[in-house]
């Protein structure tokens, strides 16, 4: 269950509220006072983070890809960072 602890606190709280709402995205949209598609996007991002955590990649790569999911950096930048990191390890 490491994936849960890899999520940010607000994402953990979101999942708690999701469960308490019996998995109703409609109910969550009302609670957060946002549209259904906004809630759906948030759920999709959490799903991607969980899938990423389930892969057997190193922690550095997981952290970089989580930044892509959170739209903090672009996918192209992430790929370049990971490539350079691997080069520095391989020598």
Steps between C-alpha positions, in 0.01 A plus 500: 500500500797728445311670218268666753787658689654622174191715442489857625292565814225672299477197271473269801221721636331496159503117501357498852216727390450286189457189713267679744295613198464131406710557189263758357686752285179700476490532879865603512439765236229645725720486809794669328266735311657414165377333182486125451774514231730679746455220753549241226832659400616491861406132532683423174816670631486298821451182297812585296699556820387165639593321177836673502566389858415141407771495233840382614679823408745678723374765740665783307318410179169461684540845658576660164202333333274610785608856421381443143165369623468807726586719198802647680732409209448386141535142388789598274683663791438194716643269236810717470550514878464123529737441207766726655452338839553153350811625318644634825441165672642294215805723483 
